[in-house]
């Protein structure tokens, strides 16, 4: 290292000793006399197990580097805090540590040398780097130009790195743990509100966004003005038994082969509020991950009842085609589940509106301007796929078997593949809700009392509610925390929570009844009236969940 000498922002002389030597005479220094300065850049000691094993096996391979304190009776650690931590543990019984001893130096120089040594090892996170640079400015008076001279990069680059410290604590933790990069952090720092940073960071982690993809989403959010202050939906405190508010790509709470039935309706990728800024490829990566976990937790002989509609307004993966088409999706799920030896065996056609074939629902979409042969089919149904996992499941006692069986009349009504069940209108603060009757039939037909029933895309909580009413053990996963009040209310937990009052207004803030009614009408026919006049596009049905 060459001699670097100038004056810092406080008028003090700045000089990093060009003769500094990390190699020198080794002395045994009492551990009690060693201390780590507050300026030490590494804040997370991470896992020390590997280091412990190495010291047990080979002894200490590299001595600590320290310098004398001003009183000459103690020493400041420049390099080796993790080694010092391990040596001080009772297991090793060390009273002294081998150290390369340097002469007394200013704290700013100690901080810089420690930083250089850790950077050589690539052991600092972007947040630790930012803290160090900010500390060099605030505590020791070095300017951006000083730090540039010391090799920290250009003033613009240093300022950009320091901006990471203005992110919310939860976002900083994601960066420190390597879930997001420093470049992700720079783009997130463009958002002023912590909640916007956190929501966008969550999407970036959940869908594996590269920094460029995050930048597009952040810029779009700012451009559309959605980052302006809004009325906040209060999230009630406390846990909801059996419900996990996290991404179902990780269902580590559940053991292998512990679930008997899965009833769910995944997102359709039709632009619902919980699908904003999610690309087509990201959507399928998420579904693939959840289906892999579902395959893991399902017992041999277990069943998956999957309600998922095709994409009826598909304009290509990038959404740039000048025409719309129907994109079939059932084959995607079939491919994902086959990998877990889960095979499609039955299909139910759920007719979502019993009056879909007559009345205003159809007539309003035909006019004198409708061209012959230009008629469009009114979309009023969705499939429910029944998959079964290879193998045989355990059969419970005869008593449970008898209590679980459906009647002959129910079988006559339910065995035919056409189920006419009205979808839910305006009843929940969630844009797509399972009818309880649909869930009830699936749970009663494909599980025993006492079985475990899982919904990895819980939505408003219907599956858990109905399954528990039918004496099943119910588990749910919901990634979008904004639906926690909705789920709590449906499960009868909300009234006991002091913040439950916020739920009453949630539905109005999310979607009022008139909007829900309009969405339901679109779902029944999935075509705008203007389509027949050459103006509109096919609209997407509202999924259940």
N, C-alpha and C positions, 0 to 999 in steps of 0.2 A: 504494500500500500504506500503510495507516494504521500509526501507531506502536503496537507491541505490546511491553510491558515488564512483566516479573515476575521472580520468582526461580525457578531450576530446582531439581532435586532435590539439588544439591550446595550450595545456598545462594548460587549465583552469580547475578549480574544477567543476565536474558535480555532483550535488546532488539533487534528487527529494525528497522533504520533506515528510518523512513518516508520519508526523502529519497533513498533509493537510486534511482539513475537508470541504466537500461540504455541511455539515449541521452546522449551527452556528447562531449567533445572526444576525437578519435581521435589516438593516437600510434603510431608504428612502434616496436615493442619487439623487441629481439633474441630470436630463437626460443630461443637457449641459456639465456635468463633466465626462460623460461616453464616452469612445472611444473604437473602435475595433482595436486590433493590426493587422498589415499586416500579421503576422504569423498565423492568425486564419485559421484553415484548411477548414472550410466550405465556398465555393466560390459561390455556387448557393443557393439562399434563397428559391427557388421553389415557389409553390403556398401558399400564406399566408391567403387565404380566410377562410380555416378551423380554423386557429388560431384566426383570427379576430372574427369569430362567437363564438368561445369558450370564448374569453375574454369579449365579449359583454354579453354573457349569465351568465358566472360564475365568471368573474373577472380573475385576474392573479393567476393561481393555483400554480405556481412554481416560486420562486424569481430568479433573475439573480445571477450568481456568479462572483465576481470581485476581483481584488487586487489593492492595492494602487500603484500609480506611484511613481517614485523616488522623485518627488517634493512634494509628499504628498497632493497635491491639486486636483488631478484628479485620475481617476480609469480606469483600463484596464479590458475589459470584457473577462472572461475565458469561461463562458457558458451562452448562452441566447441571441445571436445576433438577432435571428428572433423575439423574444419577445420584444427586445428593438426597433426594426424597427417598429413594430405595435404600441407600446406605444407612440412612437414619432410622430405618425400620428395625424393630426389636429382633426380627428374625436374623439379621446379619450381625448384630452385636458390635457394629463398628463405632469406635470412639473418634477415629481420625479418618480423613479422606485424602488421597494423593492429589496434589494441586500444582499447577504451573502458576507461580506467583509473579504478578506484575506490580510495578510501582503505583502509588496513588494517582488517580486520575479523576477528572470531573464526572459527575453523574451523567451528563449528556453524552460524554464520550463512551462511558460504560454502556449506555443504552444503545448507542450506534453500533459498537462492536458486537454486542449480544445479538442485535438485529442482523448484522452481516453473517454471523455464524449460523443463525437459524435459517436464514435465506439460502445459505449454501446447502443445507440439509432439506430445503423445501418443506419445513415443518410448521410454517405459519399459515393460518387461514387468512383470507382477504380481510376479515374483520380485525384480526390481530395486527395485520399490516397497517390498516387504517388507524387503529388506536395508537400504534407507535408513531406514525407520522404526525398525528394530532398532538401527541405528547411532546414530540420534539419541538413543535411550534409553541405550544402553550406553556409548558414547564421550563423549557430550556432556551426559548427565545430565538430559535433558528427560523429564518425566513424560507419561503419556497425556493428562492435562489440558492440559499445555503444548502438546502436538501438536494437540489439539483446538482450542486457541486459535489456532494457526497455520493452521487450515483443513484439517487432515488427515482430519477426520471424527470420529465419536464414539469414545470409548475402546473400546467393544465392537467397532466396525468395525475399528479399528487392530489390536486384539488378534487379530481373525480373520485379517487380512491377514498378520500376523507368523507365524501358525501355519503358513503355507505353507513356512517354512524348516525345519519339522520333518518334512517329507516326504522320501522318499529322493531321492538325487541324480538318478536317472533320471526320476522323476516331475517333479521341479523343471525338468529340461531340457524335458520335454514342454510344461509350462506356459510356460516362457520362449520356446519356439519357436512358441507359439500353437496347438499341437495340442490342448491342453486349456485351459479358462478358469480364472480364479482361483476361481470358484464350484465347479468340479470339484474343485479342490485342497482347498477347505474340507471337502467331504464325504469326500475320500480321507483327510484328516488324522484322521478319526474311527477309522481303522484303526491299531492300534498297530504291527503288524509291517510292516516294509518290503516283504517279499515279497507280502503281501496288498495293499498299496497298489499295487505294481507290476503284479500280475496284474489287478487291477480297472482300473487306468489303461490297460493294454493292451487290455482289452475295450472300454473307452469309446472309445479311438482307433480300433480295428479296426471297430467297428460304428457309429461316429458318434453315440454316446449324448449327448443333451443332459444338462445338469447334473441335472435332475429325475429322469431315468431312472437316472443313476448313483446318486443318493441312495437310490432304492428298492432297488437292488442291494446297496449298502453296508449299509443298514438290515437287509435280509434276511439278509445274511451274519453280521452281529453278532447278530441275534435267534436264528438257528439255532445259534449257538455254533461256527460253522465257522472263526471267526477265532482259536480257541484253538491253542496250539502243537501241531504235528504232526511226525512223523518226516519229515525232508526227503529227497526223492529227489535224490541228487547228480547234477548234470549234468556229464558228462565234458567236459574241455577239448578244444580243437582243432576243426578243420573236418572235415566229412564230404564228400569230393570229390563234386561234382555235386548235393549236397543243400543247400538253403537253408532255414534255420529262420526263416521270416518269412511274412507274409500273401501269398498268391498273387494278391491284387488288384494287387500291384506285382511283376511279373516282369521288371524292367528289366535283369536280367543276360542276358536272352535277346533276340536280335535279332528284328526283324520277319521272319515267314515262315522260321523256322529249325527248326521242329519238324515231324516227319513224322506222328507218331501220339501221341495223348493217350489214356491208359488211366487211368480214375479212378473213384472212388466218393465223391461229396461227402457231407457230413453230411445226415442225413434230417430233422432237427428232431424228434427223438423223445425228447429228454431224456437223451442220453448225457452222460458226464462232461465232454466237451469242448464241450457245448452249453448248459451251465448259464448262467442269467441272460441268454439270448439270446432276444429276442422273435421272433415270426413275421415281422414286417416286417424286422427286422434280419437275420434269416437270409437272406431273399431279396435284400436289398441286397448282402450279402456274396457270394452266389452270382452275382448279376448282374455284380458287379465282376470276379470271377474268370473268368467266361465271356467277358467282353469282352477280357481279357488273353489268354485261350486263343485267341480268334479272331485276335488280332493276331499271335501267334507261329506259328500253324499255316500250313504251306505250302499254296499252291493244290493241290487234289487230295488234301490231307491228310485224315486220318480221326480222329474222336473216338469212342472206345468208352466209353460212360457207363453205369455201373451205379448206379441210384438207385431205391429203392423208394418206393411211395406211402405216405402217412401213414395208418395204419390205426386210430389212436386219436384222430382229430382232433376237438377240442371247440371249434373256432372259433379265430380268430386270437388272441383274448385268453384262450383256454382256459377259458371260463366257461359254455359250453353244457352243459345237463344230459343230453346224449346224445352218443354218439360216431358217427362216420361215417368213410368212407374219403375222403381228400382226394387226388385225382390230381395228380401233379406233373410228369409228362413234358412236358405242354404248356408249362410254364414254361420249361424248358430249350430247347424248340423255339423259343420266342419269342426268348430271349436269343441263341441261336446263329444264327438267321436274319439278325439284324442284321449278322453277319459273313459272310453268304452261305454258311453252313454248314447243310446240309439233312439231315433224317432220311431214310435210305434202307433200313435193315434193322432188325429187332428180334429179339433172342434171348430165349427164356424160360429162365432159369437155375433149375432145380429144385434146391433147396439141400439136400435130404435124400432119398436114394433109398428110404428105408423110411417116407416120410412118410404113405403111404396105408394102412398096416396096423400091427398091433401096438399097444403101449400108447400110442403117440403120439396115436392117435385114440380108442381105447376109453376112455382115462382122462378124456376130455372128454365122455362121454355116460353118463348114469345113468338110473335109473328115473324120476327127476323131470324128465327132459328132455321138454318138450312136443312133440308132433307139429307139424310146420311150423316149429318153433323151432330146427331144426338150423343150425349155422353151418359155413361152409366152412373147412377147415384150410388156412391160408396157408403154403405151403412153396415159394414161387417168387418171383423178382424179375426185372424186365426188364433187359436190357443193350441200350441203344440205340446204333445205329451211324449216325453222322453223317458226311457227306463235304462238304468245302469245294469250292466252285465253282472250276473251272480244272483244269489238267493239271500233275502233278508231274513232276519229272525222273526218268527211269528209269536206274538204274545199269547197270553193265556186264553182259554176258551171263553171265559167270561168277557174279557176285553174284546175278543173277536166278535162275539154276539152283540155287544153294546155298540160296536163300531159299524156294523153292517147297515146298508141302506135298504129300504123296503122295496118290494116288487114294483109298487106304483112309482116310486122315485126312479127306479132303474128304467122303467118304460118311458118315463119322461126325459131322463138324462142320457140314456144310451144312444139315442139318435144323435147324429153329429151336428145338428142345428140347434143352437141354444138362443132363444130370444129373451134377452135381459136388457132392460133400459139402462143406458149409462147414466152417471150421476151428473145432475145439473145444479149449479149454484149452491152446493151444500157445504163446500169446504174452501179453505184458503190455500188450496193447491190446485194448479191448473189441470191436473189429470188424476182422476181418482177411480180406483177399482169399485165396481158395485159389490156390496157385501154378498149378494146372492151368488155372484160368479165365484168369489173366493170360497164361500160356504160349500158349494157343490164340489169344487176341486179338492178341498180339504177332506170332506166326508167320503168322497169316492176313493181317494188315493192315500189315505193314512189311517192309522188306528188311533183310538184314544190313548193319550200318553206319549205319542210320537213327537219328535221334534220337527217343527216346520220353520223354514227359513225364507225370508224375502231380502235379497241383497240390494234391491232398489226399493226401499220401503215407501218412499213418497209420503203420503198422508197418514200411513200407519194402519190401513185397513186389514192387511194380511195378519198382522200381529193381533189386532183386536178380535177378528173373527175366529182365528185359530184358538185363542185362549178361551173364548166363549164355548168352543167345541171340545174343551178339555185336552188341548194339545199344548206342548211346550213350544213357545213361539220366540223366534229370534229375528231381529231386523238390523239392517245396515242402511244408513242414509248419509250421503256425503255432504249434502247441502244443509248447513246448520240453521238456515232461515226457516226450515220446516220443523224444527224442534217444538215450537209452541203448538203447531198444528197436531203433531203426533201426541204430545202430552194431553191436549184437550180431548182427542179422540179416545185415548186410553184412560180418561178420567183422572188424570194426575194434575191437570192444570188448576183446578179449583183449590187445591191444597198449597199452591205455590203463591207466595206474596206478589210475584210479578205477573200473575195470570191476567191481570187487567189489560195488559198490553196485547193479549191475543184477540180481544174483541175487535179491536181496530185493524188487526193485521189483514183480515180478509178484504176490507175496504181499500187498504193501501196496495194490496197485491193485485186483486182483480174483483171488481164489484159484480153483483149478480147479473146485471145487464150484459156485461162483457162475457161472463160465463155462459149466459144463454146464447149469445151470438156465436161463441166458440162451439157450443153444442150443435147449433144448426149447421155450421160449417162441417162439423164432424159427420153429420148424417149423410150429406150428399157430396161433400168435398169438392164442390164446383161453384165458382162464383156465377151469379146470373149473367154477368157480362160476357162470360166465356162464349155463349152462343151468339153474341154480337161481335165476336172477334177481338174482344178487348182483354179478357182475363186469362188467368192461368189456373190450373188445377190446384186446389187448396188441400192442405194436409189434415187428416183426421186427428183428433186429440187422443193421445194414448192414455191408457189407464195405469195407475200405479198406487 
